[in-house]
Amino acid sequence: MGIFKKKSCCSGSTEAELSNDSPVKILGGGCDKCNKLEANTLEALKALCMDTTVDHVRDFAQIAAYGVTTTPALVYNKKVLSLGRVPDTQEIINLLKKEI
């Protein structure tokens, strides 16, 4: 399941798109912490001018397939970067910079 995103600042567009297979995923049932992680991740992607979507995975069977037992979790290219907490936007930027 994908969610709407805005194209990055580098493209100059704010056109919404829908993606079913993004490299960036938020794993969690949709609680306040999961939603905050998603918001922080979107801000980080915008700051990095990364033109990608964020998928919010709420199915616990799919979450377990990542080996995650504590949510929320941030995944980039199938690698779990953060688990069981909500990193702020700057920390997410730093985590993503290590992976790109």
C-alpha positions in Angstrom: 0.0 0.0 0.0 1.5 3.4 -1.0 0.7 6.8 0.1 0.6 10.2 -1.6 3.8 12.1 -1.8 5.0 15.4 -3.1 7.9 15.5 -5.6 11.0 16.9 -4.2 12.2 20.4 -4.1 14.7 19.7 -6.8 12.0 18.9 -9.4 10.1 22.1 -8.7 6.8 20.1 -8.8 4.2 19.4 -6.1 2.3 16.9 -8.1 0.9 14.0 -6.1 1.7 10.4 -7.1 0.9 7.0 -5.8 3.5 4.2 -5.5 3.2 0.6 -4.5 6.9 -0.2 -4.2 9.0 2.5 -2.7 12.5 2.0 -1.3 11.3 3.9 1.8 8.9 2.2 4.2 7.4 3.0 7.5 6.4 -0.2 9.4 3.7 0.2 12.0 0.0 0.0 12.6 -0.8 3.7 12.2 -0.4 4.9 15.7 0.7 8.5 16.6 4.4 7.4 16.7 4.1 5.7 13.3 2.5 8.8 11.8 5.1 11.1 13.3 7.9 8.9 11.9 6.2 9.1 8.5 6.0 12.9 8.7 9.7 13.2 9.8 10.7 10.9 7.0 8.8 13.0 4.4 10.6 16.1 5.7 14.0 14.4 5.5 13.3 13.2 1.9 12.4 16.8 1.0 15.5 18.2 2.6 17.6 15.7 0.7 15.8 16.4 -2.6 15.0 12.7 -2.9 12.2 12.1 -5.4 10.7 9.0 -3.8 7.5 8.0 -2.1 7.0 6.5 1.4 5.0 3.4 1.8 3.3 2.8 5.2 3.1 -0.9 5.8 0.4 -1.7 8.4 0.1 -5.5 7.8 1.8 -7.2 10.7 2.7 -10.2 8.6 4.6 -8.0 6.2 6.2 -6.1 9.1 7.3 -9.4 10.6 8.9 -10.4 7.3 11.4 -7.6 7.9 12.3 -9.1 11.3 10.7 -6.2 13.1 8.9 -6.9 16.4 8.8 -3.4 17.7 7.3 -0.5 15.8 7.5 2.1 14.4 10.4 1.2 12.1 12.0 3.0 9.2 13.2 0.9 6.2 15.3 2.0 3.2 16.1 -0.4 0.4 14.9 -3.3 2.6 17.3 -2.4 5.4 15.9 -1.5 8.8 17.4 1.9 9.8 15.4 2.7 12.9 13.4 0.5 15.2 11.0 1.1 18.1 11.4 4.9 18.3 10.8 8.1 16.3 14.0 9.7 15.2 13.8 13.4 14.4 14.1 14.8 10.9 17.9 15.5 11.1 18.6 12.0 12.4 16.7 10.5 9.5 18.6 12.7 7.1 21.9 11.3 8.6 20.6 7.7 8.4 19.6 8.1 4.8 22.9 9.8 3.8 24.8 6.8 5.0 22.7 4.6 2.6 22.6 6.7 -0.5 
